[in-house]
Amino acid sequence: MRRLRVVQILNGLALNSRMGGAERFGVELARHLDPDQIEAIVVGLWEWDAAAEQRWRRQLADEGIRTIVGVPKDDRRPLANFVQSLAHIRSQFTAPVDLLHSQCDFGDVAGLWLRPALGARLLLRTAHNELEWARRPLRRWILVDGLYPFVYDRELGVSQRAVDVLDRRPLARLLHKRAAVLHNAIDTTRFVPLPPAAVAAGRRGLGIDPQAPVIGSIGRLTPQKGYRDFLQAAAQVAALHPQARFLLVGDGEENAALRQCAAELQLADRVVFTGARDDVEQLLPLMDLFVSSSLWEGLPTVILEAMLAGVPVVATRVAGTVELIEELATGRLVPPSEPVELSRAICQLLDCPPQAQEMAQNAQRFVRAHFDIAAVARRQTQMYWQLVTSRAGRLKRK
């Protein structure tokens, strides 16, 4: 049996630096697809952080996975930059591919151009958020609602909510196109417990007293993540727990504004901004609580990571997240944009460590049972073959 050539299209390969959970999922999916059945190729639409990307490209090459990265990102001339990057990517292929699978908004657009250019038989995309093109509603209306039901052979969503949104589109209903759930997932072997001495050393390395309660979050510093709410909640928590320290891991467009916000809330000496880091496995065990203050999500990888690492989670009750957390069983849920409620839930768990630990243990078992990337990759492989076989059957009948 010949192998299928499958291309995963991502924004970039600067994982844990400039990229988020969707890119991590795309890479992990490529790594766990059966190499006897699938020849995986990972495409990053742009070069974002050459050093971070080179590390991942070397690792993937060592595992037998080819990577292709476009030209450096240039926001001064976005359209010309996008076209130039696609042309560069196209030039790196010398043989046709079977499937193009996009894992990002711009990848969905790139797939339309790359399909004929690469002779791809099938075009797939995964919606990683219920609200696609969040800041570009016209693009969402034209592309997601209008064009994609016609041109994509299969659409997937990382959560049931994302699929429900896709299935409600009028054109999708008219064409009897139904999306499928393929949950986000992670490599469950990544996280191992750190000994107390390593946790203490890690906290000291960040300038945090090893005995201080640490409440942290990891993600891109963007409006979607609701970090202003996180900081407002932190100020209220600090009033009741003066020793508490807060850890924000990541970088993004709101970096300067959030630092200013922390200063205005008199939290400058209590909040540690680490910037982009690629050692999530070492940072999560330093936290007593993990907080997700997002305003919307798909199926957040970072919550899965926190749960797998055994860190109790407090999160906002948004689509995707509610498919991971059961209130008072595997974590705490609070309304989005409600810093008072967020601070109250944080304090309740800080004040009751046994309850927090019990929820963390339940959550860890839940993730291991349902969100292992190896199992998801097996289901994805089956889907690829089903689509290829079905298309071959249709062509034969014609």
Backbone hydrogen bonds in HBPLUS format (Angstrom, degrees):
<---DONOR---> <-ACCEPTOR-->    atom                        ^
c    i                          cat <-CA-CA->   ^        H-A-AA   ^      H-
h    n   atom  resd res      DA  || num        DHA   H-A  angle D-A-AA Bond
n    s   type  num  typ     dist DA aas  dist angle  dist       angle   num
A0004-LEU N   A0037-GLN O   2.87 MM  33  6.32 160.2  1.91 153.4 150.5     1
A0039-GLU N   A0004-LEU O   2.69 MM  35  5.87 174.4  1.69 160.0 161.1     2
A0098-ASP N   A0005-ARG O   2.90 MM  93  5.15 147.5  2.01 133.6 144.1     3
A0099-LEU N   A0005-ARG O   3.16 MM  94  6.55 162.9  2.19 154.5 157.1     4
A0006-VAL N   A0039-GLU O   3.01 MM  33  6.11 156.8  2.06 143.8 151.2     5
A0041-ILE N   A0006-VAL O   2.91 MM  35  6.16 151.3  1.99 159.4 160.6     6
A0007-VAL N   A0099-LEU O   2.97 MM  92  6.28 166.0  1.99 153.8 157.4     7
A0101-HIS N   A0007-VAL O   2.78 MM  94  5.93 164.3  1.81 173.5 176.6     8
A0008-GLN N   A0041-ILE O   2.82 MM  33  6.24 158.7  1.87 162.6 169.8     9
A0043-VAL N   A0008-GLN O   2.81 MM  35  6.00 176.6  1.81 168.9 168.8    10
A0009-ILE N   A0101-HIS O   2.89 MM  92  6.05 164.0  1.91 144.4 147.2    11
A0103-GLN N   A0009-ILE O   2.92 MM  94  5.89 155.9  1.98 162.0 161.8    12
A0010-LEU N   A0043-VAL O   2.78 MM  33  6.01 167.8  1.80 170.7 175.0    13
A0045-LEU N   A0010-LEU O   2.91 MM  35  6.22 160.5  1.95 150.6 155.2    14
A0046-TRP N   A0011-ASN O   3.22 MM  35  6.40 147.9  2.33 145.7 151.9    15
A0017-SER N   A0014-ALA O   3.10 MM   3  5.37 147.1  2.21 130.0 128.6    16
A0018-ARG N   A0014-ALA O   3.03 MM   4  5.52 138.0  2.21 140.6 153.2    17
A0019-MET N   A0014-ALA O   3.12 MM   5  5.62 156.7  2.18 147.5 141.8    18
A0024-ARG N   A0020-GLY O   3.22 MM   4  6.52 158.7  2.26 147.5 153.9    19
A0025-PHE N   A0021-GLY O   2.85 MM   4  6.01 158.7  1.89 149.1 154.9    20
A0026-GLY N   A0022-ALA O   2.97 MM   4  6.23 159.4  2.01 146.0 151.3    21
A0027-VAL N   A0023-GLU O   3.03 MM   4  6.27 159.9  2.07 151.1 155.5    22
A0028-GLU N   A0024-ARG O   2.90 MM   4  6.10 168.9  1.91 154.4 157.9    23
A0029-LEU N   A0025-PHE O   2.76 MM   4  5.90 155.1  1.82 152.7 160.0    24
A0030-ALA N   A0026-GLY O   3.09 MM   4  6.27 160.5  2.13 141.4 146.2    25
A0031-ARG N   A0027-VAL O   2.95 MM   4  6.25 153.3  2.02 148.8 156.7    26
A0032-HIS N   A0028-GLU O   3.06 MM   4  6.21 135.3  2.26 141.5 152.1    27
A0032-HIS N   A0029-LEU O   3.12 MM   3  5.24 132.9  2.35  98.4 111.0    28
A0033-LEU N   A0029-LEU O   3.02 MM   4  6.16 119.9  2.39 149.7 163.4    29
A0037-GLN N   A0034-ASP O   2.95 MM   3  5.47 152.0  2.03 115.1 123.5    30
A0038-ILE N   A0034-ASP O   2.79 MM   4  5.82 155.4  1.85 160.1 168.2    31
A0042-VAL N   A0066-ARG O   2.96 MM  24  6.38 166.0  1.98 159.9 161.3    32
A0068-ILE N   A0042-VAL O   2.89 MM  26  6.35 149.8  1.98 155.9 162.1    33
A0044-GLY N   A0068-ILE O   2.79 MM  24  6.22 161.0  1.82 158.8 165.4    34
A0070-GLY N   A0044-GLY O   2.87 MM  26  6.21 148.3  1.97 154.5 164.8    35
A0047-GLU N   A0071-VAL O   3.00 MM  24  5.59 156.4  2.06 119.8 122.1    36
A0073-LYS N   A0047-GLU O   3.01 MM  26  5.86 155.3  2.07 156.8 150.7    37
A0053-GLU N   A0049-ASP O   2.90 MM   4  6.03 167.7  1.91 165.5 169.5    38
A0054-GLN N   A0050-ALA O   2.88 MM   4  5.94 153.3  1.95 146.2 153.0    39
A0055-ARG N   A0051-ALA O   3.29 MM   4  6.58 153.0  2.36 145.6 151.5    40
A0056-TRP N   A0052-ALA O   3.35 MM   4  6.72 161.0  2.39 147.6 151.5    41
A0057-ARG N   A0053-GLU O   2.83 MM   4  6.02 156.4  1.89 153.2 160.9    42
A0058-ARG N   A0054-GLN O   2.94 MM   4  6.04 156.8  1.99 146.7 151.8    43
A0059-GLN N   A0055-ARG O   3.07 MM   4  6.30 160.0  2.11 143.6 149.4    44
A0060-LEU N   A0056-TRP O   2.89 MM   4  6.05 167.8  1.91 153.0 156.0    45
A0061-ALA N   A0057-ARG O   2.92 MM   4  5.99 153.9  1.99 140.5 148.3    46
A0062-ASP N   A0058-ARG O   2.94 MM   4  6.17 154.3  2.01 148.5 154.9    47
A0063-GLU N   A0059-GLN O   3.22 MM   4  6.52 130.9  2.47 135.9 148.6    48
A0063-GLU N   A0060-LEU O   2.99 MM   3  4.99 132.2  2.23  95.1 108.8    49
A0065-ILE N   A0060-LEU O   2.86 MM   5  5.13 166.4  1.88 146.7 142.9    50
A0064-GLY N   A0061-ALA O   2.98 MM   3  5.00 161.8  2.01 106.9 111.1    51
A0081-ASN N   A0077-ARG O   2.88 MM   4  5.87 156.9  1.93 159.1 167.0    52
A0082-PHE N   A0078-PRO O   2.90 MM   4  6.03 154.2  1.97 146.8 153.0    53
A0083-VAL N   A0079-LEU O   3.00 MM   4  6.27 166.8  2.02 156.8 159.4    54
A0084-GLN N   A0080-ALA O   2.90 MM   4  6.02 160.5  1.94 147.2 153.2    55
A0085-SER N   A0081-ASN O   2.91 MM   4  6.07 152.9  1.98 143.5 151.2    56
A0086-LEU N   A0082-PHE O   2.98 MM   4  6.25 159.8  2.02 151.5 156.5    57
A0087-ALA N   A0083-VAL O   2.98 MM   4  6.23 157.4  2.04 148.8 155.0    58
A0088-HIS N   A0084-GLN O   2.99 MM   4  6.25 154.3  2.06 145.7 152.5    59
A0089-ILE N   A0085-SER O   2.92 MM   4  6.20 161.1  1.96 151.7 156.8    60
A0090-ARG N   A0086-LEU O   2.86 MM   4  6.07 165.4  1.88 152.1 156.2    61
A0091-SER N   A0087-ALA O   3.09 MM   4  6.27 149.1  2.19 141.9 149.5    62
A0092-GLN N   A0089-ILE O   3.02 MM   3  5.42 152.7  2.09 111.0 119.4    63
A0093-PHE N   A0090-ARG O   3.22 MM   3  5.74 169.0  2.23 117.2 120.6    64
A0097-VAL N   A0118-LEU O   3.27 MM  21  6.25 143.0  2.42 150.1 158.3    65
A0121-ARG N   A0098-ASP O   3.03 MM  23  5.17 128.5  2.30 114.5 127.5    66
A0122-LEU N   A0098-ASP O   3.05 MM  24  6.38 146.9  2.16 152.4 162.3    67
A0100-LEU N   A0122-LEU O   3.05 MM  22  6.44 154.2  2.12 149.4 156.1    68
A0124-LEU N   A0100-LEU O   2.82 MM  24  6.10 169.9  1.83 170.9 172.5    69
A0102-SER N   A0124-LEU O   2.98 MM  22  6.30 164.5  2.01 140.7 138.7    70
A0126-THR N   A0102-SER O   2.94 MM  24  6.27 145.2  2.07 152.9 162.9    71
A0108-ASP N   A0104-CYS O   2.94 MM   4  6.25 139.6  2.10 148.4 159.1    72
A0108-ASP N   A0105-ASP O   3.09 MM   3  5.24 127.3  2.38  96.9 110.2    73
A0110-ALA N   A0106-PHE O   2.86 MM   4  6.14 162.0  1.89 149.6 155.4    74
A0111-GLY N   A0107-GLY O   2.82 MM   4  5.94 150.1  1.91 146.0 153.0    75
A0112-LEU N   A0109-VAL O   3.10 MM   3  5.49 133.1  2.33 105.4 116.7    76
A0113-TRP N   A0110-ALA O   3.09 MM   3  5.41 125.1  2.40 105.3 118.1    77
A0114-LEU N   A0110-ALA O   2.85 MM   4  6.04 165.4  1.88 160.2 165.3    78
A0115-ARG N   A0111-GLY O   2.93 MM   4  5.72 146.6  2.04 142.7 148.0    79
A0118-LEU N   A0114-LEU O   2.72 MM   4  5.67 148.7  1.82 154.5 158.6    80
A0119-GLY N   A0115-ARG O   2.92 MM   4  5.76 110.9  2.42 136.8 153.4    81
A0120-ALA N   A0115-ARG O   2.95 MM   5  4.90 146.1  2.06 143.5 147.1    82
A0153-ASP N   A0123-LEU O   2.90 MM  30  5.40 135.6  2.10 142.5 156.4    83
A0125-ARG N   A0154-ARG O   3.25 MM  29  6.80 143.8  2.39 150.9 161.2    84
A0156-LEU N   A0125-ARG O   2.87 MM  31  6.18 156.0  1.93 155.7 162.8    85
A0127-ALA N   A0156-LEU O   2.76 MM  29  6.10 167.8  1.78 148.4 148.9    86
A0158-VAL N   A0127-ALA O   3.22 MM  31  6.48 155.9  2.28 167.9 162.9    87
A0136-ARG N   A0133-TRP O   2.92 MM   3  5.03 156.2  1.98 109.8 117.7    88
A0139-ARG N   A0136-ARG O   3.04 MM   3  5.43 120.3  2.41 107.9 121.8    89
A0140-ARG N   A0136-ARG O   3.10 MM   4  6.48 156.2  2.16 150.9 158.4    90
A0141-TRP N   A0137-PRO O   2.93 MM   4  6.18 154.2  2.00 146.5 152.8    91
A0142-ILE N   A0138-LEU O   2.93 MM   4  6.16 165.1  1.95 153.1 156.7    92
A0143-LEU N   A0139-ARG O   2.76 MM   4  5.65 164.7  1.78 152.4 157.4    93
A0144-VAL N   A0140-ARG O   3.02 MM   4  5.01 112.7  2.48 114.3 131.3    94
A0145-ASP N   A0140-ARG O   2.99 MM   5  6.39 158.5  2.03 162.6 169.0    95
A0146-GLY N   A0141-TRP O   3.11 MM   5  6.18 121.9  2.46 132.9 148.4    96
A0147-LEU N   A0142-ILE O   3.00 MM   5  6.33 133.7  2.22 136.5 149.9    97
A0147-LEU N   A0143-LEU O   3.03 MM   4  4.81 126.1  2.33 110.0 125.5    98
A0148-TYR N   A0143-LEU O   2.83 MM   5  5.87 174.5  1.83 167.7 166.6    99
A0150-PHE N   A0147-LEU O   2.95 MM   3  5.66 141.5  2.10 121.7 131.9   100
A0151-VAL N   A0147-LEU O   3.30 MM   4  6.53 154.9  2.37 147.5 154.9   101
A0152-TYR N   A0148-TYR O   3.00 MM   4  5.47 165.6  2.02 151.1 151.5   102
A0180-ALA N   A0155-GLU O   3.15 MM  25  6.70 146.9  2.27 141.9 151.1   103
A0157-GLY N   A0180-ALA O   2.93 MM  23  6.25 148.5  2.03 154.4 158.5   104
A0182-LEU N   A0157-GLY O   3.00 MM  25  6.07 164.8  2.02 152.8 156.8   105
A0163-VAL N   A0159-SER O   3.16 MM   4  6.48 155.5  2.22 146.7 153.1   106
A0164-ASP N   A0160-GLN O   2.85 MM   4  6.11 156.5  1.91 151.0 157.8   107
A0165-VAL N   A0161-ARG O   3.06 MM   4  6.35 155.6  2.13 151.0 156.3   108
A0166-LEU N   A0162-ALA O   3.16 MM   4  6.46 158.1  2.21 143.8 149.4   109
A0167-ASP N   A0163-VAL O   2.86 MM   4  6.09 159.8  1.90 156.3 162.0   110
A0168-ARG N   A0164-ASP O   3.11 MM   4  6.24 128.9  2.38 139.8 151.4   111
A0168-ARG N   A0165-VAL O   3.32 MM   3  5.33 140.7  2.49  96.0 106.5   112
A0169-ARG N   A0166-LEU O   3.32 MM   3  5.75 163.2  2.35 110.1 115.0   113
A0172-ALA N   A0169-ARG O   3.08 MM   3  5.27 117.1  2.49 103.0 118.5   114
A0173-ARG N   A0169-ARG O   3.01 MM   4  6.32 157.4  2.06 159.7 166.5   115
A0174-LEU N   A0170-PRO O   2.87 MM   4  6.13 155.5  1.93 147.9 155.5   116
A0175-LEU N   A0171-LEU O   2.91 MM   4  6.05 154.5  1.98 146.8 152.7   117
A0177-LYS N   A0172-ALA O   2.78 MM   5  4.87 160.5  1.81 152.9 154.0   118
A0176-HIS N   A0173-ARG O   3.15 MM   3  4.89 154.5  2.22  96.7 104.2   119
A0186-ILE N   A0371-PHE O   3.13 MM 185  6.44 164.2  2.16 161.1 156.4   120
A0373-ILE N   A0186-ILE O   2.86 MM 187  4.85 156.8  1.91 133.6 131.6   121
A0190-ARG N   A0187-ASP O   3.21 MM   3  5.85 169.5  2.22 123.3 124.9   122
A0198-ALA N   A0195-PRO O   2.91 MM   3  5.37 124.5  2.22 112.1 126.1   123
A0199-VAL N   A0195-PRO O   3.09 MM   4  6.46 154.1  2.15 153.6 161.7   124
A0200-ALA N   A0196-PRO O   2.91 MM   4  6.15 164.3  1.93 154.3 158.0   125
A0201-ALA N   A0197-ALA O   2.96 MM   4  6.12 156.0  2.01 141.5 148.5   126
A0202-GLY N   A0198-ALA O   2.87 MM   4  6.00 155.2  1.93 143.8 150.8   127
A0203-ARG N   A0199-VAL O   2.97 MM   4  6.24 156.2  2.03 150.7 156.5   128
A0204-ARG N   A0200-ALA O   2.98 MM   4  6.21 161.3  2.01 148.0 153.5   129
A0205-GLY N   A0201-ALA O   2.93 MM   4  6.13 148.9  2.03 144.5 153.2   130
A0206-LEU N   A0203-ARG O   2.99 MM   3  5.21 143.4  2.13 102.7 113.7   131
A0208-ILE N   A0203-ARG O   2.86 MM   5  5.01 164.6  1.89 144.4 141.5   132
A0207-GLY N   A0204-ARG O   2.92 MM   3  4.90 159.6  1.97 105.6 111.2   133
A0212-ALA N   A0209-ASP O   2.99 MM   3  5.34 161.5  2.02 117.2 123.2   134
A0245-ARG N   A0213-PRO O   2.84 MM  32  6.20 160.4  1.87 168.7 175.5   135
A0288-ASP N   A0214-VAL O   2.78 MM  74  5.22 155.8  1.83 139.0 147.5   136
A0289-LEU N   A0214-VAL O   3.21 MM  75  6.65 148.5  2.31 156.2 158.8   137
A0215-ILE N   A0245-ARG O   2.94 MM  30  6.36 164.1  1.96 161.1 164.8   138
A0247-LEU N   A0215-ILE O   2.92 MM  32  6.21 154.5  1.99 139.5 146.1   139
A0216-GLY N   A0289-LEU O   3.00 MM  73  6.38 169.3  2.01 158.9 159.2   140
A0291-VAL N   A0216-GLY O   2.84 MM  75  6.05 158.3  1.89 165.8 171.5   141
A0217-SER N   A0247-LEU O   2.84 MM  30  6.27 143.6  1.98 159.9 171.6   142
A0249-VAL N   A0217-SER O   2.95 MM  32  6.24 166.9  1.97 154.8 159.2   143
A0219-GLY N   A0249-VAL O   2.91 MM  30  6.34 163.2  1.94 172.3 178.1   144
A0222-THR N   A0220-ARG O   2.86 MM   2  5.62 125.6  2.16 111.6  95.2   145
A0221-LEU N   A0251-ASP O   3.11 MM  30  5.25 162.6  2.14 104.3 109.6   146
A0254-GLU N   A0221-LEU O   2.89 MM  33  5.29 160.9  1.93 159.0 156.0   147
A0225-LYS N   A0222-THR O   3.12 MM   3  5.82 143.8  2.26 119.5 127.0   148
A0226-GLY N   A0223-PRO O   3.11 MM   3  5.63 166.3  2.13 119.3 123.6   149
A0295-LEU N   A0224-GLN O   2.79 MM  71  5.46 167.9  1.80 166.7 168.0   150
A0229-ASP N   A0226-GLY O   3.08 MM   3  5.49 125.5  2.39 107.3 119.6   151
A0230-PHE N   A0226-GLY O   3.21 MM   4  6.61 149.7  2.31 140.4 149.4   152
A0231-LEU N   A0227-TYR O   2.95 MM   4  6.18 156.7  2.00 144.3 148.6   153
A0232-GLN N   A0228-ARG O   2.96 MM   4  6.22 157.3  2.01 147.3 153.7   154
A0233-ALA N   A0229-ASP O   2.88 MM   4  6.07 156.8  1.93 149.5 155.9   155
A0234-ALA N   A0230-PHE O   2.82 MM   4  6.06 147.7  1.93 142.2 152.5   156
A0235-ALA N   A0231-LEU O   3.02 MM   4  6.33 148.9  2.12 146.8 153.0   157
A0236-GLN N   A0233-ALA O   3.09 MM   3  5.22 119.0  2.48  97.8 112.4   158
A0237-VAL N   A0233-ALA O   2.89 MM   4  6.22 154.2  1.96 152.7 160.9   159
A0238-ALA N   A0234-ALA O   2.82 MM   4  5.97 161.4  1.85 152.4 157.4   160
A0239-ALA N   A0235-ALA O   3.28 MM   4  6.47 137.3  2.48 133.7 143.2   161
A0240-LEU N   A0237-VAL O   3.00 MM   3  5.41 136.1  2.19 107.8 119.3   162
A0241-HIS N   A0237-VAL O   2.75 MM   4  5.88 144.9  1.87 151.8 163.7   163
A0244-ALA N   A0241-HIS O   2.91 MM   3  5.53 163.5  1.94 124.7 130.3   164
A0246-PHE N   A0270-ARG O   2.88 MM  24  6.11 170.5  1.89 157.4 158.5   165
A0272-VAL N   A0246-PHE O   2.73 MM  26  6.16 163.1  1.76 165.4 169.4   166
A0248-LEU N   A0272-VAL O   2.91 MM  24  6.13 174.0  1.91 161.6 163.0   167
A0274-THR N   A0248-LEU O   3.06 MM  26  6.38 163.5  2.09 156.6 161.8   168
A0250-GLY N   A0275-GLY O   3.03 MM  25  4.71 133.9  2.25 110.7 113.9   169
A0255-ASN N   A0252-GLY O   3.13 MM   3  5.63 161.1  2.16 125.4 125.4   170
A0258-LEU N   A0254-GLU O   2.83 MM   4  5.88 158.3  1.88 159.6 164.3   171
A0259-ARG N   A0255-ASN O   3.07 MM   4  6.32 155.7  2.13 151.1 157.8   172
A0260-GLN N   A0256-ALA O   2.99 MM   4  6.24 155.6  2.05 148.2 155.0   173
A0261-CYS N   A0257-ALA O   2.89 MM   4  6.12 151.3  1.97 141.4 149.8   174
A0262-ALA N   A0258-LEU O   2.89 MM   4  6.14 156.5  1.94 147.9 153.3   175
A0263-ALA N   A0259-ARG O   3.04 MM   4  6.32 153.7  2.11 144.0 150.9   176
A0264-GLU N   A0260-GLN O   2.92 MM   4  6.22 157.9  1.97 151.3 157.2   177
A0265-LEU N   A0261-CYS O   2.99 MM   4  6.24 141.2  2.15 144.1 154.6   178
A0267-LEU N   A0262-ALA O   2.74 MM   5  4.95 163.9  1.77 158.6 156.3   179
A0266-GLN N   A0263-ALA O   2.97 MM   3  4.95 156.6  2.03 106.8 111.1   180
A0270-ARG N   A0267-LEU O   2.80 MM   3  4.99 158.9  1.84 114.2 121.2   181
A0271-VAL N   A0267-LEU O   2.97 MM   4  5.97 139.2  2.14 171.4 174.6   182
A0282-GLN N   A0279-ASP O   2.86 MM   3  5.41 145.9  1.98 114.2 124.2   183
A0283-LEU N   A0279-ASP O   3.13 MM   4  6.45 136.7  2.33 143.8 156.3   184
A0283-LEU N   A0280-VAL O   3.08 MM   3  4.98 128.3  2.36  94.1 108.3   185
A0284-LEU N   A0280-VAL O   3.02 MM   4  6.01 175.4  2.02 161.3 159.9   186
A0286-LEU N   A0283-LEU O   2.97 MM   3  5.41 152.1  2.05 113.4 122.4   187
A0287-MET N   A0284-LEU O   3.01 MM   3  5.58 168.3  2.02 122.5 126.3   188
A0290-PHE N   A0312-PRO O   2.82 MM  22  6.11 162.3  1.85 165.1 170.7   189
A0314-VAL N   A0290-PHE O   2.88 MM  24  6.28 158.0  1.93 163.6 171.0   190
A0292-SER N   A0314-VAL O   2.91 MM  22  6.39 154.6  1.97 150.6 158.5   191
A0316-THR N   A0292-SER O   3.00 MM  24  6.31 129.2  2.27 147.8 162.7   192
A0303-ILE N   A0300-PRO O   3.24 MM   3  5.60 133.4  2.47 104.0 114.8   193
A0304-LEU N   A0300-PRO O   3.39 MM   4  6.81 158.7  2.44 146.2 151.8   194
A0304-LEU N   A0301-THR O   2.99 MM   3  5.09 111.4  2.48  97.9 114.4   195
A0305-GLU N   A0301-THR O   2.89 MM   4  6.24 153.8  1.96 152.6 160.9   196
A0306-ALA N   A0302-VAL O   2.96 MM   4  6.17 158.2  2.00 143.5 148.6   197
A0307-MET N   A0303-ILE O   2.89 MM   4  6.10 165.7  1.91 154.6 158.4   198
A0308-LEU N   A0304-LEU O   2.86 MM   4  6.04 160.5  1.90 149.3 155.1   199
A0309-ALA N   A0305-GLU O   2.88 MM   4  6.05 145.7  2.00 144.5 154.2   200
A0311-VAL N   A0306-ALA O   3.02 MM   5  5.36 168.5  2.03 159.1 155.4   201
A0310-GLY N   A0307-MET O   3.06 MM   3  5.21 157.3  2.12 103.9 110.8   202
A0332-ARG N   A0313-VAL O   2.99 MM  19  6.40 159.2  2.03 152.0 158.8   203
A0315-ALA N   A0332-ARG O   2.91 MM  17  6.24 164.5  1.93 153.9 157.4   204
A0334-VAL N   A0315-ALA O   2.93 MM  19  6.30 145.4  2.05 147.6 157.4   205
A0318-VAL N   A0316-THR O   2.91 MM   2  5.74 125.1  2.22 111.1  94.9   206
A0317-ARG N   A0334-VAL O   2.62 MM  17  5.47 145.8  1.73 154.1 156.8   207
A0322-VAL N   A0318-VAL O   3.19 MM   4  6.21 151.2  2.28 162.2 168.1   208
A0323-GLU N   A0320-GLY O   2.99 MM   3  5.25 148.4  2.09 104.5 114.5   209
A0324-LEU N   A0321-THR O   2.91 MM   3  5.26 157.6  1.96 110.8 118.3   210
A0325-ILE N   A0321-THR O   3.04 MM   4  6.32 155.8  2.10 158.0 165.2   211
A0329-ALA N   A0326-GLU O   2.87 MM   3  5.34 160.7  1.91 135.2 138.5   212
A0330-THR N   A0326-GLU O   2.97 MM   4  5.32 164.5  1.99 145.9 150.7   213
A0328-LEU N   A0331-GLY O   2.80 MM   3  5.46 141.9  1.94 166.0 174.7   214
A0342-LEU N   A0338-GLU O   3.01 MM   4  6.28 156.9  2.06 152.6 160.0   215
A0343-SER N   A0339-PRO O   2.84 MM   4  6.01 160.4  1.87 148.2 152.4   216
A0344-ARG N   A0340-VAL O   2.98 MM   4  6.19 152.9  2.05 146.0 153.9   217
A0345-ALA N   A0341-GLU O   3.04 MM   4  6.28 160.5  2.08 149.9 153.6   218
A0346-ILE N   A0342-LEU O   3.07 MM   4  6.30 160.1  2.11 149.4 155.1   219
A0347-CYS N   A0343-SER O   2.97 MM   4  6.15 166.4  1.99 150.8 154.0   220
A0348-GLN N   A0344-ARG O   2.97 MM   4  6.17 154.5  2.03 146.8 154.1   221
A0349-LEU N   A0345-ALA O   3.21 MM   4  6.48 155.4  2.28 147.4 152.2   222
A0350-LEU N   A0346-ILE O   2.95 MM   4  6.22 156.4  2.01 151.0 158.7   223
A0351-ASP N   A0347-CYS O   2.86 MM   4  5.97 146.8  1.97 147.2 155.5   224
A0352-CYS N   A0349-LEU O   3.18 MM   3  4.99 147.6  2.29  94.4 104.0   225
A0356-ALA N   A0352-CYS O   3.19 MM   4  6.49 163.2  2.22 153.9 159.1   226
A0357-GLN N   A0353-PRO O   2.85 MM   4  6.02 160.2  1.89 157.2 162.1   227
A0358-GLU N   A0354-PRO O   2.96 MM   4  6.14 154.1  2.03 146.3 153.1   228
A0359-MET N   A0355-GLN O   3.07 MM   4  6.31 163.0  2.10 152.6 156.3   229
A0360-ALA N   A0356-ALA O   3.00 MM   4  6.21 153.7  2.07 144.5 152.3   230
A0361-GLN N   A0357-GLN O   2.97 MM   4  6.20 155.4  2.03 148.1 153.7   231
A0362-ASN N   A0358-GLU O   3.03 MM   4  6.30 159.9  2.08 149.0 154.4   232
A0363-ALA N   A0359-MET O   2.88 MM   4  6.08 159.3  1.93 149.7 155.6   233
A0364-GLN N   A0360-ALA O   2.95 MM   4  6.14 155.3  2.01 146.7 152.9   234
A0365-ARG N   A0361-GLN O   3.17 MM   4  6.41 162.0  2.20 148.7 152.3   235
A0366-PHE N   A0362-ASN O   3.02 MM   4  6.24 155.0  2.08 146.8 154.3   236
A0367-VAL N   A0363-ALA O   2.99 MM   4  6.26 160.5  2.03 155.7 158.9   237
A0368-ARG N   A0364-GLN O   3.13 MM   4  6.32 169.5  2.14 151.0 154.0   238
A0369-ALA N   A0365-ARG O   3.05 MM   4  6.18 147.6  2.16 144.3 152.8   239
A0370-HIS N   A0366-PHE O   3.06 MM   4  6.18 145.2  2.18 147.1 155.7   240
A0371-PHE N   A0367-VAL O   2.87 MM   4  5.11 162.0  1.90 147.4 148.4   241
A0375-ALA N   A0372-ASP O   3.10 MM   3  5.61 124.7  2.42 111.1 122.7   242
A0376-VAL N   A0372-ASP O   3.21 MM   4  6.56 162.1  2.25 152.1 157.5   243
A0377-ALA N   A0373-ILE O   2.81 MM   4  5.90 156.7  1.86 149.4 155.6   244
A0378-ARG N   A0374-ALA O   3.16 MM   4  6.39 146.4  2.28 138.0 146.2   245
A0379-ARG N   A0375-ALA O   3.16 MM   4  6.51 155.9  2.22 146.4 152.3   246
A0380-GLN N   A0376-VAL O   2.86 MM   4  6.15 153.4  1.94 149.5 157.8   247
A0381-THR N   A0377-ALA O   2.90 MM   4  6.08 155.2  1.96 146.2 152.2   248
A0382-GLN N   A0378-ARG O   3.11 MM   4  6.36 160.7  2.15 146.9 151.4   249
A0383-MET N   A0379-ARG O   3.01 MM   4  6.28 152.4  2.09 143.5 151.1   250
A0384-TYR N   A0380-GLN O   2.91 MM   4  6.23 158.4  1.95 152.2 157.6   251
A0385-TRP N   A0381-THR O   3.12 MM   4  6.41 168.1  2.13 155.3 157.0   252
A0386-GLN N   A0382-GLN O   2.92 MM   4  6.13 156.2  1.98 147.9 155.2   253
A0387-LEU N   A0383-MET O   2.96 MM   4  6.15 159.7  2.00 154.0 158.4   254
A0388-VAL N   A0384-TYR O   3.00 MM   4  6.27 162.4  2.03 152.8 157.8   255
A0389-THR N   A0385-TRP O   2.86 MM   4  5.97 167.8  1.87 153.7 157.2   256
A0390-SER N   A0386-GLN O   2.88 MM   4  5.94 157.9  1.93 143.6 150.4   257
A0391-ARG N   A0387-LEU O   2.95 MM   4  6.11 159.9  1.99 147.4 152.6   258
A0392-ALA N   A0388-VAL O   2.96 MM   4  6.16 160.5  2.00 148.4 154.2   259
A0393-GLY N   A0389-THR O   2.96 MM   4  6.19 150.3  2.05 145.1 153.1   260
A0394-ARG N   A0390-SER O   3.02 MM   4  6.33 151.2  2.10 145.8 153.3   261
A0395-LEU N   A0391-ARG O   2.96 MM   4  6.26 164.3  1.99 156.3 159.8   262
A0396-LYS N   A0392-ALA O   3.02 MM   4  6.16 151.6  2.10 142.9 150.6   263
A0397-ARG N   A0393-GLY O   3.08 MM   4  6.29 153.0  2.16 144.5 150.8   264
A0398-LYS N   A0394-ARG O   3.14 MM   4  6.44 142.8  2.28 142.8 152.7   265
